[in-house]
């Protein structure tokens, strides 16, 4: 899978708020946890040379909005 969100890859570790977004529990753009949250693609992080891909979501206001 490729990074489909348009966000640049992040280096781990990340803060708690970013982790919640990467786990698909909050909007990748604004951090909202209010439903509905819509799948918008995958974000990539790197850790020790490995690339980790995360399925991310967005709130209705940020679907189709890039970084």
Beta strands, then each sheet from edge to edge (+ up, - down):
strand 1: 10-11
strand 2: 37-47
strand 3: 50-59
sheet 1: 1+ 2+ 3-
end
